Amino acid sequence: MTTTKQDLKRVVGELSEDESRILLKFAEWLRAQKDDLTKNELAILQRGKEQIRKGEFVWWRDVKRPDV
């Protein structure tokens, strides 16, 4: 088992019953998603890669609100 799966198993074990239901619904949704991206999604991804290559990005830690 990978470290990520071990960590996930630990976190899931610490969730309440309600939180577990929410996570289960999300996990089922995630598993059901297609692997193929639409042409629009591919274009957005390519644009993002280009922005990163040019250094046109902002780190999340610099924009996130600390009270959230």
Rosetta blueprint (number, residue, H / E / L):
1 M L
2 T L
3 T H
4 T H
5 K H
6 Q H
7 D H
8 L H
9 K H
10 R H
11 V H
12 V H
13 G H
14 E L
15 L L
16 S L
17 E H
18 D H
19 E H
20 S H
21 R H
22 I H
23 L H
24 L H
25 K H
26 F H
27 A H
28 E H
29 W H
30 L H
31 R H
32 A H
33 Q L
34 K L
35 D L
36 D L
37 L L
38 T L
39 K H
40 N H
41 E H
42 L H
43 A H
44 I H
45 L H
46 Q H
47 R H
48 G H
49 K H
50 E H
51 Q H
52 I H
53 R H
54 K H
55 G L
56 E L
57 F L
58 V L
59 W L
60 W H
61 R H
62 D H
63 V H
64 K L
65 R L
66 P L
67 D L
68 V L
